[in-house]
Protein backbone atom coordinates (compact mmCIF):
# COMPACT_ATOMS: atom_id res chain seq x y z
CA UNK A 1 0.00 0.00 0.00
CA UNK A 2 1.35 3.42 -0.92
CA UNK A 3 1.86 6.12 1.67
CA UNK A 4 -0.86 8.21 0.02
CA UNK A 5 -3.37 5.34 0.24
CA UNK A 6 -2.44 4.66 3.85
CA UNK A 7 -2.88 8.33 4.72
CA UNK A 8 -6.34 8.29 3.13
CA UNK A 9 -7.38 5.37 5.34
CA UNK A 10 -5.96 6.93 8.51
CA UNK A 11 -7.59 10.25 7.63
CA UNK A 12 -10.96 8.47 7.40
CA UNK A 13 -10.37 6.95 10.84
CA UNK A 14 -9.60 10.38 12.26
CA UNK A 15 -12.64 12.10 10.76
CA UNK A 16 -14.82 9.26 12.03
CA UNK A 17 -13.94 10.31 15.60
CA UNK A 18 -15.76 13.65 15.32
CA UNK A 19 -18.72 12.68 17.51
CA UNK A 20 -16.60 11.04 20.21
CA UNK A 21 -14.13 13.94 20.02
CA UNK A 22 -16.86 16.50 20.63
CA UNK A 23 -18.50 14.38 23.34
CA UNK A 24 -15.39 14.58 25.55
CA UNK A 25 -14.28 18.09 24.56
CA UNK A 26 -13.33 20.13 27.64
CA UNK A 27 -12.24 23.34 25.90
CA UNK A 28 -14.73 24.86 23.43
CA UNK A 29 -11.92 26.83 21.77
CA UNK A 30 -10.56 23.57 20.35
CA UNK A 31 -12.06 22.80 16.95
CA UNK A 32 -12.30 19.25 15.63
CA UNK A 33 -11.73 20.13 11.97
CA UNK A 34 -8.54 22.05 12.75
CA UNK A 35 -7.17 19.40 15.09
CA UNK A 36 -7.95 16.65 12.58
CA UNK A 37 -6.05 18.62 9.96
CA UNK A 38 -3.07 19.07 12.28
CA UNK A 39 -3.11 15.35 13.08
CA UNK A 40 -3.15 14.30 9.43
CA UNK A 41 -0.38 16.79 8.66
CA UNK A 42 1.84 15.35 11.40
CA UNK A 43 1.14 11.73 10.46
CA UNK A 44 2.00 12.37 6.83
CA UNK A 45 5.46 13.73 7.61
CA UNK A 46 7.30 10.48 6.93
CA UNK A 47 6.93 6.77 6.27
CA UNK A 48 7.91 5.84 9.84
CA UNK A 49 4.98 7.80 11.28
CA UNK A 50 2.62 6.25 8.78
CA UNK A 51 3.87 2.73 9.49
CA UNK A 52 3.24 3.20 13.21
CA UNK A 53 -0.22 4.59 12.47
CA UNK A 54 -1.08 1.63 10.24
CA UNK A 55 0.20 -0.84 12.80
CA UNK A 56 -2.31 0.35 15.41
CA UNK A 57 -5.10 2.44 13.92
CA UNK A 58 -7.02 2.48 17.21
CA UNK A 59 -4.07 4.18 18.89
CA UNK A 60 -4.40 7.03 16.38
CA UNK A 61 -8.09 7.38 17.24
CA UNK A 62 -7.29 7.34 20.96
CA UNK A 63 -4.56 9.95 20.57
CA UNK A 64 -6.82 12.34 18.66
CA UNK A 65 -9.64 11.83 21.16
CA UNK A 66 -7.24 12.59 24.02
CA UNK A 67 -6.62 15.98 22.42
CA UNK A 68 -10.24 16.82 23.21
CA UNK A 69 -10.36 15.11 26.61
CA UNK A 70 -7.27 16.91 27.90
CA UNK A 71 -7.93 20.18 26.10
CA UNK A 72 -4.62 20.57 24.31
CA UNK A 73 -3.91 21.52 20.68
CA UNK A 74 -1.82 19.87 17.97
CA UNK A 75 -1.29 23.27 16.35
CA UNK A 76 2.46 23.25 15.60
CA UNK A 77 2.63 27.01 16.13
CA UNK A 78 1.59 26.59 19.78
CA UNK A 79 4.07 23.76 20.46
CA UNK A 80 1.75 22.27 23.05
CA UNK A 81 1.37 18.69 21.85
CA UNK A 82 2.40 16.35 19.06
CA UNK A 83 1.60 12.93 17.65
CA UNK A 84 4.72 10.80 17.94
CA UNK A 85 5.60 7.17 17.13
CA UNK A 86 6.37 5.15 20.23
CA UNK A 87 6.45 1.38 20.70
CA UNK A 88 5.26 0.95 17.10
CA UNK A 89 2.11 3.02 17.62
CA UNK A 90 1.09 6.68 17.62
CA UNK A 91 0.88 8.48 20.96
CA UNK A 92 -0.14 11.95 22.03
CA UNK A 93 2.88 13.68 23.54
CA UNK A 94 2.46 16.88 25.59
CA UNK A 95 5.35 19.33 25.84
CA UNK A 96 6.38 21.24 28.93
CA UNK A 97 4.92 24.33 27.24
CA UNK A 98 1.64 22.47 26.84
CA UNK A 99 1.57 21.62 30.53
CA UNK A 100 2.25 25.23 31.51
CA UNK A 101 -0.38 26.46 29.04
CA UNK A 102 -2.90 24.08 30.62
CA UNK A 103 -2.06 25.44 34.06
CA UNK A 104 -2.67 28.98 32.84
CA UNK A 105 -5.78 28.16 30.83
CA UNK A 106 -7.42 26.42 33.79
CA UNK A 107 -6.60 29.24 36.20
CA UNK A 108 -4.14 27.23 38.27
CA UNK A 109 -1.44 29.85 37.67
CA UNK A 110 -1.26 33.29 36.12
CA UNK A 111 2.12 32.85 34.44
CA UNK A 112 4.79 30.16 34.15
CA UNK A 113 8.28 29.77 32.75
CA UNK A 114 10.82 26.91 32.77
CA UNK A 115 14.52 27.23 31.96
CA UNK A 116 17.74 25.27 32.02
CA UNK A 117 20.68 26.46 34.12
CA UNK A 118 24.20 26.01 32.75
CA UNK A 119 27.49 25.92 34.61
CA UNK A 120 28.52 29.40 33.47
CA UNK A 121 25.18 30.97 34.43
CA UNK A 122 24.50 32.82 37.66
CA UNK A 123 21.39 31.58 39.45
CA UNK A 124 20.07 32.55 42.87
CA UNK A 125 16.79 31.93 44.69
CA UNK A 126 15.27 34.92 46.50
CA UNK A 127 12.93 33.26 48.95
CA UNK A 128 9.64 31.47 48.41
CA UNK A 129 7.54 34.36 47.19
CA UNK A 130 9.95 36.16 44.84
CA UNK A 131 11.19 35.37 41.35
CA UNK A 132 14.77 33.98 41.18
CA UNK A 133 17.71 35.77 39.56
CA UNK A 134 19.04 33.97 36.50
CA UNK A 135 21.65 35.86 34.50
CA UNK A 136 23.61 34.65 31.49
CA UNK A 137 24.83 35.73 28.09
CA UNK A 138 22.08 34.68 25.66
CA UNK A 139 24.48 34.99 22.74
CA UNK A 140 27.20 32.80 24.23
CA UNK A 141 28.06 29.75 22.14
CA UNK A 142 29.24 27.85 25.20
CA UNK A 143 27.42 28.28 28.50
CA UNK A 144 28.92 25.08 29.83
CA UNK A 145 27.10 21.92 30.79
CA UNK A 146 23.56 21.74 32.15
CA UNK A 147 23.63 21.74 35.95
CA UNK A 148 19.94 22.17 36.73
CA UNK A 149 16.49 23.33 35.74
CA UNK A 150 13.75 25.39 37.33
CA UNK A 151 10.17 26.44 36.77
CA UNK A 152 8.75 29.67 38.16
CA UNK A 153 5.05 30.44 38.34
CA UNK A 154 3.13 33.54 39.31
CA UNK A 155 -0.02 32.77 41.25
CA UNK A 156 -3.34 34.49 40.70
CA UNK A 157 -2.56 36.43 43.89
CA UNK A 158 0.66 37.81 42.41
CA UNK A 159 3.11 35.65 44.35
CA UNK A 160 5.96 33.69 42.81
CA UNK A 161 6.75 30.02 43.39
CA UNK A 162 9.96 28.48 42.08
CA UNK A 163 10.80 24.79 41.94
CA UNK A 164 14.37 23.69 41.18
CA UNK A 165 15.97 20.38 40.27
CA UNK A 166 19.58 19.40 39.82
CA UNK A 167 20.46 17.69 36.56
CA UNK A 168 21.23 14.56 38.59
CA UNK A 169 17.67 14.53 39.95
CA UNK A 170 16.25 14.97 36.45
CA UNK A 171 18.38 12.14 35.08
CA UNK A 172 17.39 9.91 38.01
CA UNK A 173 13.75 10.29 37.00
CA UNK A 174 14.64 9.69 33.37
CA UNK A 175 16.52 6.52 34.26
CA UNK A 176 13.53 5.11 36.16
CA UNK A 177 10.92 5.87 33.50
CA UNK A 178 9.55 2.94 31.53
CA UNK A 179 9.91 4.90 28.26
CA UNK A 180 13.64 5.35 28.81
CA UNK A 181 14.14 1.74 29.89
CA UNK A 182 12.25 0.25 26.96
CA UNK A 183 13.32 2.47 24.07
CA UNK A 184 16.56 2.86 22.15
CA UNK A 185 15.30 6.19 20.85
CA UNK A 186 12.87 8.77 22.07
CA UNK A 187 12.48 12.36 23.24
CA UNK A 188 15.19 12.05 25.89
CA UNK A 189 17.64 11.44 23.08
CA UNK A 190 16.22 13.81 20.47
CA UNK A 191 14.97 16.65 22.72
CA UNK A 192 16.78 16.29 26.01
CA UNK A 193 16.45 19.93 27.06
CA UNK A 194 12.69 19.89 26.55
CA UNK A 195 12.38 16.67 28.55
CA UNK A 196 14.44 18.08 31.41
CA UNK A 197 12.10 21.06 31.58
CA UNK A 198 9.04 18.82 31.38
CA UNK A 199 10.39 16.68 34.23
CA UNK A 200 10.69 19.77 36.40
CA UNK A 201 7.21 21.03 35.48
CA UNK A 202 5.68 17.62 36.26
CA UNK A 203 7.30 17.66 39.68
CA UNK A 204 6.50 21.32 40.40
CA UNK A 205 2.81 21.08 39.50
CA UNK A 206 2.12 19.17 42.73
CA UNK A 207 2.56 22.44 44.60
CA UNK A 208 0.22 24.41 42.31
CA UNK A 209 -3.57 24.68 42.64
CA UNK A 210 -4.93 21.42 41.22
CA UNK A 211 -7.12 21.19 38.12
CA UNK A 212 -8.61 18.12 36.48
CA UNK A 213 -7.22 18.90 33.04
CA UNK A 214 -3.66 19.25 34.27
CA UNK A 215 -4.04 16.11 36.37
CA UNK A 216 -5.32 14.24 33.32
CA UNK A 217 -2.40 15.45 31.21
CA UNK A 218 0.17 14.34 33.80
CA UNK A 219 -1.57 10.98 34.19
CA UNK A 220 -1.56 10.50 30.43
CA UNK A 221 2.17 11.18 30.23
CA UNK A 222 3.01 8.90 33.14
CA UNK A 223 0.90 5.97 31.96
CA UNK A 224 0.11 6.00 28.24
CA UNK A 225 3.48 7.56 27.35
CA UNK A 226 5.55 5.63 29.85
CA UNK A 227 7.08 8.67 31.55
CA UNK A 228 6.17 7.44 35.03
CA UNK A 229 8.37 5.23 37.15
CA UNK A 230 8.94 1.85 35.62
CA UNK A 231 8.27 0.11 38.94
CA UNK A 232 6.95 1.04 42.35
CA UNK A 233 9.36 1.04 45.25
CA UNK A 234 7.32 -1.69 46.92
CA UNK A 235 10.05 -4.26 47.42
CA UNK A 236 12.66 -3.11 49.91
CA UNK A 237 13.95 -6.67 50.04
CA UNK A 238 15.38 -6.06 46.57
CA UNK A 239 17.32 -3.12 47.93
CA UNK A 240 18.36 -4.81 51.14
CA UNK A 241 18.12 -8.61 51.33
CA UNK A 242 16.48 -8.66 54.75
CA UNK A 243 13.55 -10.21 56.55
CA UNK A 244 10.09 -8.67 56.60
CA UNK A 245 10.68 -7.13 60.03
CA UNK A 246 14.04 -5.62 59.14
CA UNK A 247 12.61 -4.45 55.81
CA UNK A 248 10.03 -2.39 57.70
CA UNK A 249 12.82 -1.01 59.84
CA UNK A 250 14.79 -0.18 56.70
CA UNK A 251 11.83 1.78 55.34
CA UNK A 252 11.57 3.71 58.59
CA UNK A 253 15.31 4.37 58.48
CA UNK A 254 14.91 5.84 54.99
CA UNK A 255 12.26 8.24 56.31
CA UNK A 256 14.30 9.17 59.37
CA UNK A 257 17.26 10.02 57.13
CA UNK A 258 15.26 12.77 55.42
CA UNK A 259 15.42 16.43 56.37
CA UNK A 260 12.33 17.86 58.10
CA UNK A 261 11.38 19.62 54.85
CA UNK A 262 11.51 16.38 52.87
CA UNK A 263 9.60 14.56 55.60
CA UNK A 264 6.84 17.14 55.16
CA UNK A 265 6.75 16.32 51.44
CA UNK A 266 6.40 12.62 52.24
CA UNK A 267 3.61 13.31 54.72
CA UNK A 268 1.75 15.48 52.21
CA UNK A 269 1.99 12.79 49.52
CA UNK A 270 0.87 10.04 51.90
CA UNK A 271 -2.13 12.12 52.98
CA UNK A 272 -3.01 13.00 49.38
CA UNK A 273 -2.69 9.38 48.21
CA UNK A 274 -4.83 8.21 51.14
CA UNK A 275 -7.52 10.81 50.43
CA UNK A 276 -7.68 9.78 46.78
CA UNK A 277 -7.80 6.09 47.68
CA UNK A 278 -10.64 6.73 50.14
CA UNK A 279 -12.46 8.56 47.34
CA UNK A 280 -12.14 5.43 45.14
CA UNK A 281 -9.58 7.18 42.96
CA UNK A 282 -6.88 4.50 42.65
CA UNK A 283 -5.34 6.19 39.63
CA UNK A 284 -5.04 9.45 41.54
CA UNK A 285 -3.50 7.69 44.54
CA UNK A 286 -0.98 6.01 42.26
CA UNK A 287 -0.10 9.34 40.63
CA UNK A 288 0.48 10.94 44.02
CA UNK A 289 2.87 8.16 45.03
CA UNK A 290 4.89 7.84 41.82
CA UNK A 291 5.27 11.61 41.78
CA UNK A 292 7.87 11.23 44.52
CA UNK A 293 11.13 11.18 42.60
CA UNK A 294 13.62 10.52 45.39
CA UNK A 295 14.21 6.89 46.40
CA UNK A 296 14.35 7.65 50.13
CA UNK A 297 11.17 9.72 49.95
CA UNK A 298 9.34 6.96 48.09
CA UNK A 299 10.49 4.29 50.52
CA UNK A 300 9.54 6.53 53.44
CA UNK A 301 6.08 7.04 51.99
CA UNK A 302 5.72 3.29 51.46
CA UNK A 303 6.36 2.81 55.20
CA UNK A 304 3.44 5.06 56.17
CA UNK A 305 0.91 3.92 53.57
CA UNK A 306 -1.58 1.34 54.94
CA UNK A 307 -1.21 -2.18 53.60
CA UNK A 308 -4.53 -2.05 51.69
CA UNK A 309 -3.38 1.04 49.81
CA UNK A 310 0.03 -0.49 49.09
CA UNK A 311 -1.72 -3.55 47.69
CA UNK A 312 -4.01 -1.45 45.50
CA UNK A 313 -1.08 0.57 44.16
CA UNK A 314 0.86 -2.58 43.38
CA UNK A 315 -2.11 -4.08 41.50
CA UNK A 316 -2.52 -0.86 39.52
CA UNK A 317 1.18 -0.88 38.66
CA UNK A 318 0.91 -4.49 37.51
CA UNK A 319 -2.09 -3.66 35.30
CA UNK A 320 -0.15 -0.82 33.67
CA UNK A 321 2.77 -3.11 32.95
CA UNK A 322 0.47 -5.75 31.43
CA UNK A 323 -1.19 -3.11 29.29
CA UNK A 324 2.17 -1.87 28.05
CA UNK A 325 3.41 -5.39 27.29
C-alpha positions, 0 to 999 in steps of 0.5 A: 500500500502506498503512503498516500493510500495509507494516509487516506485510510488513517484520515478516514479513521480520524474524521470518524472520531468527530462525535466522540471527540466533541462528546469529551471536549473540555475546551470549546476553543478547540475545533475538531476540523482544525485538530484533525487537519493538524493530526493528518499533517503530522502523520503524513510527515514520513513513512515511519509515522505512517507505518506506526499509524497503520500498525495500530489504527485504534491508537491514532483514534485514541490519541486524537480523542485525548486531544479533546479530553485533555484540552490541548492543541496539535497546532504546531505554532503553539508547540503544546502537543504532538503525535509521535511514534512510540512502541510501534504506535502513535501516541499523544505527547504533551510538551512542557509548554503544553503543561504550563499552558494548561495550568494557565488556561485552567486558572491554576497559575497566572504565568509560568516559565521553565529554563535550564541552568548552565554551569557558566550561568548565575542563578540565585533563589530569592525566597519562596515568594519572589522570582529567582535571579538567572543571569547569562549571556544569551548569545554565548556559544558555550554556556557550559554543561547543564547543571539544573532546571527550574520552573517559576510560576506567578499565582493568581494572587501575584506571588511567585513560586519556584521549583528547582531540580539538579540535573542529577535529579532529572536524570534519576527520574529519566533513568527510572521511566519505563519509556527510557528503559524500553526504548533505544530512541525517544524524546530524551535522546532527540529533545533532552532539554525539553524533557528536562524542563518537562520533568521539572514542570511535572514535579512542580505542579504538585505544589500548584492549585490542582485542576482536572485537566492538568491532572489528566495530562500528567496521568496520560504522560506517566501511563500511556506515554511511559514517563512514570516510574517503571516500577513502584518502590514496593520491594525493599527486600530487593534493595536490602536482602532482609527479613520482613521485620528488618525491611520495615525497619529499613523503610523507617530508616529511609524516612528518618534520614530525610530532612524535616522539609523532605519529611513534610513532602512525604507526609503530604503525599501520603495524605493525598494518596490516602484521600484519593484512595478513600475517594475510590480514585486509585489512579489518583492515589498512584499518581500521588505516590509515583510523583515522589522522585527521590528513592528515600522519599518513596520508601519513606512514603511506602512505610506510612501507607496502609497495607490495603493502599500499598496492595491497591497501588501494586495491583494498579502498577501491575495492570499498567505493565500488562497493558504496556506489554 
